[in-house]
Amino acid sequence: MLAVEGVHSYYGESHILEGVSLDVNEGEVVALIGRNGVGKTTTLRSILQLTPPREGHVHYRGEDLVGLGTNEVAQRGVGWIPEDRRVFSALTVEENVRISVPKGGDVDAAVARVYETFPALEERRNAEAGALSGGQQQMLAIARGLVGENDLLLIDEPSEGLAPQIVADVADAIADASREATVLLVEQNLPLALDLADRFYVLDNGQVVATGDTDDVSADDDDLRGYLTA
């Protein structure tokens, strides 16, 4: 479904990604792990063409996305759930969902789908999004990605700053979302990433340095944990 091939991306003259390659098959959850500042978010931004690569290719369903506008990437079914949980704080939960449905889509069906997947959001349907807990806002951000009719969701650091119990709720939300969409998950929480994902890539200093099946490793793996510490 997605193939990132030898991508080099820069911020100004700072060389952030140095030949990153990874792939995601349809129906998978793939985790991209590593400590802060190694290029994980830049990888997602490069896929979305928010930070267009200077070298390399990003193929989605066989089409090279490099050179397209970010809006064109989104129109092809690639959704982004950024790490800062971007919701419309002054709108209610339901209003946030409704405005995320593409033009011509069945809004009522989309809302019903969200509430079936995330019952906690139905309980707060008339609450302003800004009044939700961090975990509930993360659920709402994921829900908005789903109703956008996205086949691929790029989810960036969903557990950052959340209490352990809320992290468990968000993990359940991502698991529910993965039944309907393929997921590329950026995450520093190693137990969470290994629990949710089928496969993983480790990024360090802008390069992929390890990859494997999550069934073959544990969160206590010294090598993996070493890539997550400064």
C-alpha positions, -999 to +999 in steps of 0.1 A: +000+000+000+028+024+010+064+023+000+089+049+011+121+045-009+154+062-001+139+094+011+161+124+019+144+153+036+157+186+049+146+215+070+166+243+054+201+229+051+196+205+080+196+169+066+169+152+087+161+120+068+191+102+052+177+076+028+147+063+048+129+033+033+099+015+047+067-002+036+033-007+049+010-035+036-028-030+035-045-040+067-013-037+088-004-016+118+033-006+114+051+012+142+079+037+136+098+040+169+128+060+181+137+088+205+129+125+200+146+143+171+155+113+150+131+121+121+099+102+129+075+131+124+095+143+094+089+108+079+052+114+082+055+149+069+075+136+039+048+111+031+022+139+032+044+162+012+044+188+040+082+184+039+087+173+003+117+150-001+147+162-021+155+127-031+136+094-031+101+083-037+069+078-018+046+053-035+010+050-024-010+023-042+016+024-069+015+062-074+045+084-065+033+112-042+064+132-045+056+165-063+019+164-054+003+190-031-006+179+005-043+183-004-039+159-033-023+134-010-052+137+014-077+133-015-061+099-022-071+086+012-041+094+034-051+109+068-029+125+094-035+126+131-008+149+145+007+147+179-009+179+192-045+165+189-059+191+166-096+195+173-119+225+171-120+234+207-151+256+205-172+231+186-189+201+202-178+166+197-205+159+172-198+191+153-161+181+150-171+148+135-197+162+111-174+188+096-148+161+090-170+141+066-161+147+030-185+166+008-212+143-004-206+118+023-233+103+046-229+125+076-254+107+098-239+073+090-204+087+098-215+100+132-232+066+140-200+048+130-179+070+153-202+064+183-202+027+177-164+027+176-159+051+205-189+050+229-171+074+252-175+101+226-212+095+223-215+102+260-198+136+254-214+143+221-227+178+231-196+188+250-172+213+236-140+195+224-119+218+244-135+205+276-126+169+269-097+151+286-065+145+267-075+109+260-109+119+248-094+145+225-071+119+211-101+096+205-119+125+187-088+132+166-087+095+155-124+095+149-121+125+126-094+107+107-117+077+102-147+097+089-125+114+065-127+082+045-090+075+048-076+041+039-042+049+055-039+067+089-006+083+099-008+086+137+019+107+155+027+101+192-008+094+204+002+086+239+024+116+246+016+134+278-013+111+288-018+092+321-013+054+319-051+047+321-058+072+294-031+056+273-049+023+276-081+039+263-063+054+234-047+021+226-081+006+224-092+034+201-063+028+178-070-010+178-106-002+168-095+022+141-071-004+126-101-026+118-111+000+093-079+015+081-042+007+077-020+025+102+015+038+103+020+047+140+048+069+153+053+061+190+080+063+217+060+041+242+076+008+233+052-015+250+023+003+234+039+002+199+047-035+202+013-043+215-006-025+186+017-031+157+023-061+134+058-049+124+082-021+135+109+001+121+135+018+144+147+052+133+179+067+145+197+098+133+175+099+102+181+063+091+163+030+096+185+010+118+164-020+127+131-037+116+112-068+125+080-085+135+066-074+169+059-110+178+097-117+178+107-090+203+096-078+237+095-043+254+124-055+276+147-060+246+179-041+255+187-032+219+153-017+212+153+002+245+187+015+237+173+033+207+148+051+229+172+066+254+194+095+249 
